[in-house]
Each structure stands twice: as C-alpha cells, then as structure tokens.
C-alpha cells in the first residue's frame, strides 16, 4: 500500500494523483506501517491530496516516531519549535532531534548543531555543536557542511583547520550552496587552506553573486583577470549551470 501511495505521489506508472496517494498512505498507516504514517503526515502537513491539518499531521508523525522513524522524529522537533508561537519549546525539540539523529536523520543532527551553537534548549556548547554539524555533513547534509566548515575555519569547538574548512566549503559549493560558493571563492582567491586559484575563485564568486550574495572584495579581484581568464570563468559558470 505504501508503494502504491508513492507511485501515485510521484506519477510513476500511473497519473500523478495526490488524493489517491494520501488515501493509500492512510490505509497503510492504519495497518501500522511507519513509512506510510510519515508519508501521510507529510500529506496532511502540506495539504497534498487532503485538507491541510497540522494537528493530524503531528499525530501521524508521532505514530511513525513511536516506531523509530528518523524523519518523523525530526519533524516533531520542528513542530515543537514552530507550533507554539512566542514560546517555542526548544527542550522538547532537542529531545526529538536527539532521537532522530540517533536514528539516522541528518536534518536532526544539523538542527542539534544549531541549538547547541546558539544555546537554545541546551547550554551553549561549541564542541557539541561542531560534532553534530560534522555528523550532518558526513551524512550529506549541505547546510551541515557549511556550518561545519565555518566552525573549522574559525576554530570554534575544535582546532582551527583552514584546509578542512576549504574542502567542506568546496563540497557544499558543488551542491550549489551560495554561502559555500562565496566562502570557497574567498579562500581560493586568498590561498587560505587551499592553493590560490583566481580563475576557480571567480567561478564560485559569479555563481554566488548570481544567487544574490554580493562581495565587493571579490568584485575587485574579478577586475584583475585577463580577457582569456574571464572567458574561462564564464564558460565554467555556464557548464556548472548545465549550459
């Protein structure tokens, strides 16, 4: 039943039908399938094929979480923060995120990093924060990569390591994260943690700038390129964008 719901949701082998997808997810959830309960919860949360109902979504996430579903635990943590306007329950969120991260949710690990770094729901602890950001980064969570790199570069919660920071910024930049692209550009232009490469730096700078991140210092370095170097950069940007 869960598979049928997925097929209808994705339009794979049948016309896309979110109402039918939600129906199959609900049926499977009622039979105890944790993945179906989570999927039905998402349908309710987003109003996909069913009326939007956050309270009902939360109940479905709880059903899935009771069976150890990592992303359901993460979603419950988010809802603990978002669903109490003016009084977010960060302690409750932390408890859910801890369980979610232990069950394999990279999003939950990233969220724990944010909470520990900002001292929300827990005491401020950069050693804990960088550990959670590292876990998220190693699980392919792009925001986790960026925050882990920032803390490594600044020496927060761990020894300063510009080379490792550069590697993580570049990895996140390849995943089209504008903040990482800007940071990678700066490191490449300055030769911090990585060999100086102005052409590669300007590729990342233009990509970040196109996404809305302005950087006057990098704009100045851009003017130092020769015409042929500028052409190489523009070709690299087009290639990155699939052109």
C-alpha positions as CSV (number, residue, x, y, z in Angstrom):
1,X,0.0,0.0,0.0
2,X,2.8,2.4,0.8
3,X,4.4,1.7,-2.5
4,X,1.1,2.4,-4.3
5,X,0.9,5.7,-2.5
6,X,4.5,6.6,-3.6
7,X,3.6,5.7,-7.2
8,X,0.6,7.9,-7.2
9,X,2.5,10.7,-5.5
10,X,5.3,10.6,-8.0
11,X,3.2,9.8,-11.0
12,X,5.4,6.8,-11.7
13,X,3.5,4.2,-13.7
14,X,0.2,6.0,-13.1
15,X,-1.1,9.6,-13.5
16,X,0.0,11.7,-10.5
17,X,-2.8,11.8,-8.0
18,X,-2.1,13.3,-4.6
19,X,-5.5,12.4,-3.3
20,X,-5.1,8.8,-4.2
21,X,-1.6,8.8,-2.8
22,X,-2.8,10.1,0.5
23,X,-5.6,7.5,0.6
24,X,-3.1,4.7,0.2
25,X,-0.7,6.2,2.8
26,X,-3.6,6.4,5.3
27,X,-4.7,2.8,4.7
28,X,-1.1,1.6,5.2
29,X,-0.6,3.8,8.2
30,X,-3.7,2.3,9.8
31,X,-2.1,-1.1,9.4
32,X,1.0,0.0,11.3
33,X,3.4,1.0,8.5
34,X,5.7,3.7,9.9
35,X,6.8,4.9,6.5
36,X,3.2,5.3,5.5
37,X,2.3,7.2,8.6
38,X,5.2,9.6,7.9
39,X,4.2,10.0,4.3
40,X,0.5,10.6,5.3
41,X,1.7,13.1,7.9
42,X,3.6,15.0,5.2
43,X,0.4,15.0,3.0
44,X,-1.5,16.5,5.9
45,X,1.2,18.9,6.7
46,X,1.4,20.3,3.2
47,X,-2.2,19.8,2.2
48,X,-1.3,17.5,-0.6
49,X,-4.4,15.5,-1.6
50,X,-6.1,16.2,1.7
51,X,-7.0,19.3,3.6
52,X,-4.1,20.9,5.4
53,X,-4.2,19.8,9.1
54,X,-1.1,20.3,11.2
55,X,-2.6,18.6,14.3
56,X,-3.5,15.5,12.3
57,X,0.0,15.6,10.7
58,X,1.6,15.7,14.1
59,X,-0.4,12.6,15.2
60,X,0.8,10.7,12.2
61,X,4.4,11.8,12.8
62,X,4.1,10.6,16.4
63,X,2.8,7.2,15.1
64,X,5.9,6.9,12.9
65,X,8.2,8.2,15.6
66,X,7.0,5.6,18.1
67,X,8.4,3.1,15.7
68,X,11.7,4.9,15.4
69,X,11.2,6.7,12.1
70,X,14.1,9.2,12.0
71,X,12.4,11.9,9.8
72,X,9.2,11.7,11.8
73,X,11.2,12.5,14.9
74,X,12.9,15.4,13.1
75,X,9.5,16.8,12.0
76,X,8.2,16.5,15.5
77,X,11.2,18.5,16.7
78,X,10.5,21.2,14.1
79,X,6.8,21.3,15.1
80,X,7.8,21.7,18.8
81,X,9.5,24.9,17.7
82,X,7.1,26.2,15.1
83,X,3.7,25.3,16.6
84,X,3.9,27.4,19.8
85,X,4.1,31.0,18.6
86,X,6.0,33.2,21.0
87,X,7.0,30.2,23.2
88,X,8.9,27.6,21.1
89,X,9.7,24.5,23.1
90,X,13.4,24.1,22.4
91,X,13.9,21.5,25.1
92,X,11.2,19.3,23.6
93,X,12.6,19.9,20.1
94,X,16.1,18.9,21.4
95,X,14.7,15.6,22.7
96,X,13.1,14.8,19.4
97,X,16.2,15.8,17.4
98,X,18.5,13.7,19.6
99,X,16.3,10.6,18.9
100,X,16.1,11.5,15.2
101,X,19.8,11.9,14.9
102,X,20.4,8.6,16.7
103,X,18.1,7.0,14.2
104,X,20.0,8.5,11.3
105,X,18.4,11.8,10.4
106,X,21.0,14.2,9.1
107,X,18.5,17.1,9.4
108,X,18.1,16.3,13.1
109,X,21.9,16.3,13.5
110,X,22.1,19.7,11.8
111,X,19.3,21.1,14.0
112,X,21.1,19.9,17.1
113,X,24.2,21.7,15.9
114,X,22.2,24.9,15.6
115,X,20.7,24.5,19.0
116,X,24.0,23.9,20.7
117,X,25.7,26.7,18.8
118,X,23.0,29.2,19.8
119,X,22.3,27.8,23.3
120,X,18.6,27.2,22.6
121,X,17.0,24.4,24.7
122,X,20.5,23.4,25.8
123,X,23.6,25.2,27.2
124,X,25.8,26.8,24.5
125,X,28.5,24.2,23.7
126,X,30.5,24.6,20.5
127,X,32.2,21.2,21.0
128,X,28.8,19.6,20.8
129,X,27.7,21.9,18.0
130,X,30.6,21.1,15.7
131,X,30.2,17.4,16.5
132,X,26.6,17.5,15.3
133,X,27.4,19.6,12.3
134,X,30.1,17.1,11.4
135,X,27.7,14.2,11.7
136,X,25.2,16.1,9.4
137,X,27.9,17.0,6.9
138,X,29.2,13.4,6.7
139,X,25.6,12.3,6.1
140,X,25.5,14.6,3.0
141,X,23.5,17.5,4.6
142,X,24.6,20.6,2.8
143,X,23.7,23.2,5.5
144,X,25.7,20.9,7.9
145,X,28.7,21.0,5.6
146,X,28.6,24.8,5.5
147,X,28.3,25.2,9.3
148,X,30.9,22.6,9.9
149,X,33.3,24.4,7.6
150,X,32.6,27.8,9.2
151,X,33.4,26.4,12.7
152,X,36.5,24.7,11.4
153,X,37.7,27.9,9.8
154,X,37.1,29.9,12.9
155,X,38.4,27.3,15.3
156,X,35.1,27.1,17.2
157,X,34.7,23.8,19.1
158,X,37.8,22.4,17.5
159,X,41.3,23.4,16.4
160,X,41.3,25.8,13.5
161,X,41.7,23.9,10.3
162,X,41.6,26.0,7.2
163,X,42.4,23.1,4.8
164,X,39.5,21.0,6.1
165,X,37.2,24.0,6.1
166,X,38.1,24.7,2.4
167,X,37.3,21.1,1.5
168,X,33.9,21.3,3.1
169,X,33.1,24.7,1.6
170,X,34.1,23.3,-1.9
171,X,31.9,20.2,-1.4
172,X,28.9,22.3,-0.5
173,X,29.7,24.8,-3.3
174,X,29.5,21.9,-5.7
175,X,26.0,21.2,-4.3
176,X,25.1,24.8,-5.3
177,X,25.0,26.4,-1.9
178,X,25.6,30.2,-2.4
179,X,27.2,30.8,1.0
180,X,29.6,28.0,0.4
181,X,30.4,29.3,-3.1
182,X,31.2,32.7,-1.6
183,X,33.4,31.3,1.1
184,X,35.1,28.9,-1.4
185,X,35.8,31.9,-3.7
186,X,37.4,33.9,-0.9
187,X,39.6,31.0,0.2
188,X,40.7,30.3,-3.4
189,X,41.4,34.0,-4.1
190,X,43.4,34.4,-0.9
191,X,45.1,31.0,-0.8
192,X,43.7,30.2,2.6
193,X,43.5,26.4,3.2
194,X,43.9,25.8,-0.5
195,X,46.2,26.7,-3.3
196,X,45.5,30.1,-4.8
197,X,43.4,29.8,-8.0
198,X,41.9,33.1,-9.0
199,X,40.1,31.6,-12.0
200,X,38.4,29.0,-9.9
201,X,37.7,31.6,-7.3
202,X,35.9,33.8,-9.7
203,X,33.8,31.0,-11.0
204,X,32.4,30.4,-7.5
205,X,32.1,34.2,-6.9
206,X,30.0,34.7,-10.0
207,X,27.8,31.7,-9.1
208,X,27.3,33.1,-5.5
209,X,26.7,36.6,-6.9
210,X,24.1,35.4,-9.3
211,X,22.3,33.8,-6.3
212,X,22.3,37.2,-4.6
213,X,25.5,37.2,-2.4
214,X,27.4,40.5,-3.0
215,X,31.1,40.7,-2.2
216,X,33.0,43.9,-3.1
217,X,36.4,42.4,-2.4
218,X,35.8,39.6,-4.8
219,X,34.4,42.0,-7.4
220,X,37.7,43.8,-7.1
221,X,39.7,40.6,-7.7
222,X,37.5,39.9,-10.7
223,X,38.8,43.0,-12.5
224,X,42.3,41.5,-12.2
225,X,41.5,38.7,-14.7
226,X,42.7,38.9,-18.2
227,X,40.2,38.7,-21.0
228,X,41.0,35.0,-21.7
229,X,40.7,34.2,-17.9
230,X,37.4,36.0,-17.8
231,X,36.2,33.9,-20.7
232,X,37.3,30.7,-19.0
233,X,35.4,31.7,-15.9
234,X,32.2,32.5,-17.8
235,X,32.5,29.1,-19.6
236,X,32.9,27.4,-16.3
237,X,29.8,29.1,-14.8
238,X,27.8,28.1,-17.9
239,X,29.0,24.5,-17.6
240,X,28.2,24.4,-13.9
241,X,24.7,25.6,-14.6
242,X,24.2,22.9,-17.3
243,X,24.8,25.3,-20.2
